[in-house]
Amino acid sequence: MNVRIREVDDSDKDPDWNDGENYEDIGEEIEVEHFENERAEVENNIQNETTTLTWGPVIGNLNNIQYNPHNLEVGINSDIMETMTDCLPIDFYGLFFDEEILDFLIIETNRYASQSLRNRTLKAYSRLKKWTPIDRTEMRNFLGLVMWMGLVNMPSLVDYWQKDILYANKVTEVMCRNRFELILSMFHCSNNEKPEHGRLDKIQKLVDLLVFNFQKWYIPEEVLCIDESVVPFIRRLIFRQYLKNKTHRYGIKIFKLCAKDFYTLQYNTYAGKEAVRETNVSHKIVLKLLKPYLNFGRCLFIDNWYSSVELAEKLNCENTHVVGTLRANRRDVIIKKFKKGELFAQQSSSNIVVMKWRDKRDIYLQLNTLMKP
């Protein structure tokens, strides 16, 4: 079979195939990143700067990357296995939302309340004048109510304190409505007077603390996965996204690194365009999320927005396998129209295997040193 490897040429003519997410501008509320223009520019630079790969038949002598070469401990932290066999769910919650995070939220909430009392001109009947510093017990109760309200939806916030039998619950036994609304208005995760994290300053410190605990209690095994999620959000925000084909069309986009059983190890919040881009956005996201887990022989599974031969080469140098679907307009994609059921594969000089087969439409699968197709 006479099959060639091409540089950039889209041979996939399936009208139902959508090359990436559908991002649409909706005025000043949303800043949308045009991934296609950026990708074309980056890939042209890569094409001019990198050494051309040579391709041939799959011979099977893929790189021998050993998983966990030093036989280190992986999986659930052994301290949990030994000491928490008879614990309650709240105890496991405390592993991730620990006292350090609780104290951090208390400090920042009280700080913001003090700043508000100092800097605002308050009316005589302002509820803020009744503010008293929040403590651990009250913060735990507040966070518990917030999570419970997320599970038990009512028409409005005030309905949780209704006396009508239709709204019967025990919220009033935990906290009165005025105090809850006051804490909610003062709740803070950063010091407004000393911003440190740009657009994400309001939440980044809390995210960093949570991610530290995620990684502390679970060391991933061989298989990892990177994908994106959308946190529903409909209010004004400069980096809010509109994704036409998602269940929640408006929201904040996050990129997640997950392990076995959907455990989240790390995530990165998309905060809009960067002033200076030094590398392909998708490559940068992958390398940033994977940084603590490289050189361990793990295997990363990704979809076609992230995967490319260039990324596979970089991860190969970091002793990490990668498996993922490959877009038809990536470099080094096999071109030729196949009949249904036909399959063809090529192996590069750097031991990267690219395979294509035809089902209802052309399917591309990029393999890096992991298995023989």
Beta strands, then each sheet from edge to edge (+ up, - down):
strand 1: 4-6
strand 2: 55-56
strand 3: 75-76
strand 4: 218-219
strand 5: 223-232
strand 6: 241-242
strand 7: 250-258
strand 8: 264-269
strand 9: 299-302
strand 10: 321-325
strand 11: 333-335
strand 12: 343-348
strand 13: 352-358
strand 14: 362-368
sheet 1: 1+ 11-
sheet 2: 2+ 12- 13+ 14- 10+ 9+ 5+ 7- 6+
sheet 3: 2+ 12- 13+ 14- 10+ 9+ 5+ 7- 8+
sheet 4: 3+ 4-
end
